[in-house]
Amino acid sequence: MRTADHRVVLGLHRSRHERRLLTGALDLGVAAIDTSTNYLGFRSHEVLARTAGDLLPRFTLSTKVGYFPAPDRAEHSLDPVRLYEAVQQAARDLGREPDVVFLHNPEHSLPKGAPHNRDVLALACAALADATAKGMCGAWGVASWDPSLLPHLIDSTTPRPSVLMVRAGLLVGIRTLDAADALGAAWCLSDSMVWGMSPFGGSTGAPVWDRIDPRVFLRDSAGLSRLQAAFRAAYHLPLVDTVAVGTDEPAHLGDLIGALAGEADEQAIHQYRVLLRNRSHGQPV
């Protein structure tokens, strides 16, 4: 078994939650998993406890609250009471307190321009902060797919999370990259407190990965594949300390851990962001 490398988190968004994946992750040194109350049709916590309950104490475990089951669809809510109860339920279903509970996509219930968004967000954050203070989880954070609405809602009265999770990678647009940076700055979070997610934009099989060569973003890409280079570059778009990535194959996870040996070319990353910004402004690239 390898020494644990906390820069990689096994995400279970599309996972089948098979025990072999978790044992394979531990063998590779991946000792952190990330799930959510709504994953696997709102059954993720119960399935994890049933199929791998004895393994869960060996992992740093994060989950998310904010989505709730409803007839024919999932509904999102920032109601503080529902969020607080969801954290309680998560601990019961998992058979242990999560190490981190994220407020899941708060922007989903924050209509653009609504006058009370600041209070709604602050109360939702306070519910998770209260649950953390009472020992229902080790820490709390915010996971946002589109953080563009959030930075201007943060002030000195907004509870400060311990972790922020945002999209990362070469397929993230400049608007989202800038918003992620602004949100981290608004909460005074260091890079070590920011996680990336979805480093391949949802699929390693997307045609884009055959059309571009992300190895240009590394100083030395010898021996690394295009996908490995894309994964390594994701730690700098935006700058994050940890990346959550999903797979059902331990071999794929092993390839990504191997990518960490690569060194990003920070100048190339900077130039890429400049190109993205120029393109968003309609300027020639």
C-alpha positions in Angstrom: 0.0 0.0 0.0 1.3 3.4 -0.9 1.7 6.4 1.4 -1.5 8.4 1.4 -1.5 11.3 -1.1 -4.1 13.9 -0.1 -3.9 15.8 -3.4 -6.4 13.3 -4.9 -9.9 12.6 -3.8 -12.0 9.8 -5.2 -15.3 11.4 -6.3 -18.3 9.1 -6.4 -20.7 11.2 -8.5 -21.1 8.6 -11.3 -19.6 5.7 -9.4 -21.2 2.3 -9.0 -19.9 2.4 -5.3 -18.2 -0.9 -5.7 -16.1 -2.2 -2.8 -13.2 -3.1 -5.2 -12.9 0.6 -6.1 -12.4 1.6 -2.5 -9.9 -1.1 -1.7 -8.1 -0.3 -4.9 -8.0 3.4 -4.0 -6.5 2.6 -0.6 -3.9 0.4 -2.2 -2.9 3.3 -4.4 -2.7 5.7 -1.5 -5.9 7.5 -2.1 -7.4 7.9 1.3 -10.1 10.5 0.7 -13.6 10.0 -0.9 -16.2 12.5 -1.8 -19.9 11.9 -2.2 -23.3 13.6 -1.7 -26.7 13.0 -0.3 -28.2 12.9 -3.8 -25.6 10.6 -5.5 -26.7 7.2 -6.6 -30.4 8.2 -6.5 -30.1 9.5 -2.9 -28.7 6.1 -1.8 -25.0 6.8 -1.8 -24.6 7.0 2.0 -26.6 3.9 2.7 -24.8 1.9 0.0 -21.4 3.0 1.2 -22.2 1.9 4.8 -23.6 -1.4 3.6 -20.9 -2.4 1.1 -17.8 -0.8 2.7 -18.7 0.3 6.2 -15.5 -1.3 7.6 -13.4 0.6 5.1 -14.9 4.1 5.8 -12.9 4.8 8.9 -9.8 4.5 6.8 -10.9 7.4 4.5 -11.2 11.1 5.0 -14.9 11.3 4.0 -16.7 14.4 2.6 -20.3 14.7 1.5 -22.7 17.4 0.4 -26.2 18.6 1.4 -28.6 20.9 -0.4 -30.5 18.5 -2.7 -33.5 16.7 -1.4 -35.7 13.9 -2.9 -39.1 15.0 -4.3 -41.7 13.4 -6.5 -40.3 13.0 -10.0 -37.2 15.0 -9.4 -34.7 16.3 -6.9 -35.3 19.7 -5.3 -32.7 22.2 -4.0 -33.1 24.1 -0.8 -31.1 26.4 1.4 -33.6 26.2 4.3 -31.3 26.1 7.4 -33.5 23.6 9.2 -33.5 21.2 6.3 -29.7 21.5 5.9 -29.0 21.0 9.6 -31.2 17.9 9.6 -29.6 16.6 6.4 -26.2 16.7 8.1 -27.6 14.7 11.0 -29.1 12.2 8.6 -25.8 11.9 6.7 -24.0 10.8 9.8 -26.7 8.3 10.6 -26.8 6.8 7.1 -23.0 6.6 6.9 -22.5 5.2 10.3 -20.0 7.8 11.1 -19.6 11.6 11.1 -18.3 13.0 7.8 -15.0 14.8 8.0 -16.3 17.6 5.7 -19.9 18.5 4.7 -20.2 20.8 1.8 -23.1 23.2 1.1 -24.0 21.9 -2.4 -24.4 24.4 -5.2 -25.9 27.2 -3.2 -26.3 29.2 -6.4 -29.1 26.9 -7.4 -31.4 28.5 -4.9 -30.1 32.1 -5.2 -32.0 33.8 -8.1 -29.9 36.4 -9.9 -30.5 39.8 -8.4 -32.8 38.7 -5.6 -32.6 41.3 -2.8 -32.3 38.8 0.2 -29.6 36.5 -1.3 -27.0 37.7 1.1 -29.1 36.7 4.2 -30.2 33.4 2.6 -26.6 32.4 1.9 -25.4 33.5 5.4 -28.1 31.5 7.2 -27.4 28.4 5.1 -23.7 28.6 5.9 -24.6 29.2 9.6 -26.6 26.0 9.7 -23.5 24.0 8.6 -21.3 25.9 10.9 -23.6 25.1 13.8 -23.7 21.4 12.8 -19.9 21.4 12.8 -19.7 23.1 16.2 -22.0 20.4 17.6 -19.8 17.6 16.4 -22.0 16.3 13.5 -19.1 16.7 11.1 -15.4 17.6 11.3 -15.7 20.7 9.1 -17.9 22.4 6.6 -17.4 23.8 3.2 -19.0 25.1 0.0 -19.1 23.2 -3.3 -20.2 25.4 -6.2 -20.5 24.5 -9.9 -21.1 28.1 -10.9 -19.7 30.5 -8.2 -20.3 33.7 -10.3 -23.2 34.8 -8.1 -21.5 34.2 -4.8 -18.5 36.6 -4.3 -20.5 39.8 -3.9 -22.7 38.1 -1.3 -19.9 37.5 1.1 -19.2 40.0 3.9 -17.9 40.0 7.5 -21.2 38.4 8.8 -21.0 35.4 6.4 -19.7 32.3 8.2 -16.3 31.3 6.7 -16.0 27.7 5.4 -12.9 25.5 5.9 -13.0 24.3 2.3 -14.2 25.5 -1.1 -14.8 23.2 -4.0 -15.0 24.5 -7.5 -14.7 23.3 -11.1 -11.1 23.0 -12.3 -9.3 22.2 -15.5 -8.7 23.2 -19.1 -12.4 23.2 -20.0 -13.4 25.7 -17.3 -14.3 29.1 -18.7 -12.6 32.3 -17.6 -15.8 33.6 -16.0 -15.9 30.6 -13.7 -12.1 30.7 -13.0 -12.3 34.4 -12.1 -15.3 33.8 -9.9 -13.6 31.0 -8.1 -10.6 33.2 -7.4 -12.9 36.0 -6.2 -14.9 33.7 -3.9 -11.7 32.3 -2.3 -10.4 35.8 -1.8 -13.8 37.0 -0.3 -13.5 34.3 2.3 -9.7 34.8 2.7 -9.1 31.1 1.9 -5.6 29.9 1.1 -4.9 27.7 -1.9 -4.6 24.7 0.5 -8.3 25.3 1.4 -9.5 25.0 -2.2 -10.4 21.8 -4.0 -11.0 21.3 -7.7 -13.6 19.0 -9.3 -14.5 17.6 -12.7 -11.0 18.1 -14.1 -12.0 16.5 -17.5 -15.3 18.4 -17.9 -17.3 15.2 -17.2 -15.7 12.7 -19.5 -12.2 11.5 -20.5 -13.8 10.2 -23.7 -14.8 13.6 -25.0 -13.5 14.4 -28.5 -11.6 17.4 -27.2 -9.0 15.3 -25.6 -8.0 13.9 -29.0 -7.8 17.4 -30.5 -5.6 19.1 -28.0 -2.3 18.1 -26.3 -2.3 19.4 -22.7 1.3 18.4 -22.3 2.2 21.9 -23.5 1.2 23.1 -20.0 3.9 21.0 -18.3 7.6 21.7 -18.0 8.5 18.1 -18.4 5.8 15.8 -19.8 8.1 12.8 -20.5 6.2 9.6 -20.1 2.8 11.3 -19.4 -0.3 10.9 -21.5 -2.5 13.7 -22.7 -5.1 12.9 -20.0 -2.4 12.8 -17.3 -1.2 16.2 -18.4 -4.7 17.6 -18.4 -5.2 16.3 -14.8 -1.9 17.9 -13.7 -2.8 21.2 -15.3 -6.2 21.2 -13.5 -4.4 22.0 -10.2 -3.6 25.5 -11.7 -6.9 26.3 -13.3 -7.7 27.7 -10.8 -5.0 27.2 -8.2 -6.1 24.3 -6.0 -4.4 22.0 -3.5 -6.7 18.9 -4.1 -8.7 17.6 -7.0 -11.7 15.3 -6.7 -12.0 13.0 -9.7 -14.4 10.2 -10.5 -13.7 6.8 -11.9 -14.9 3.2 -11.4 -11.5 1.8 -12.4 -8.6 1.7 -9.9 -6.1 1.5 -12.9 -7.4 4.9 -14.1 -7.0 6.3 -10.6 -3.4 5.0 -10.6 -2.6 6.8 -13.9 -3.8 10.1 -12.4 -1.7 9.7 -9.3 1.2 9.2 -11.7 0.5 12.5 -13.3 1.3 14.3 -10.0 5.0 13.8 -10.8 4.6 16.3 -13.6 5.5 20.0 -13.0 3.1 22.6 -14.4 4.5 25.4 -16.6 3.0 28.4 -14.7 3.8 30.8 -17.5 2.0 28.7 -20.0 -1.0 28.5 -17.6 -1.0 32.2 -17.3 -0.9 32.8 -21.0 -3.8 30.4 -21.4 -5.9 32.4 -19.0 -5.0 35.5 -20.9 -6.2 33.9 -24.1 -9.4 32.8 -22.4 -10.0 36.3 -21.2 -9.3 37.9 -24.5 -11.6 35.5 -26.3 -14.4 36.2 -23.8 -14.0 39.9 -24.6 -14.1 39.3 -28.3 -10.4 40.1 -28.8 -8.2 38.2 -31.2 -6.3 35.3 -29.7 
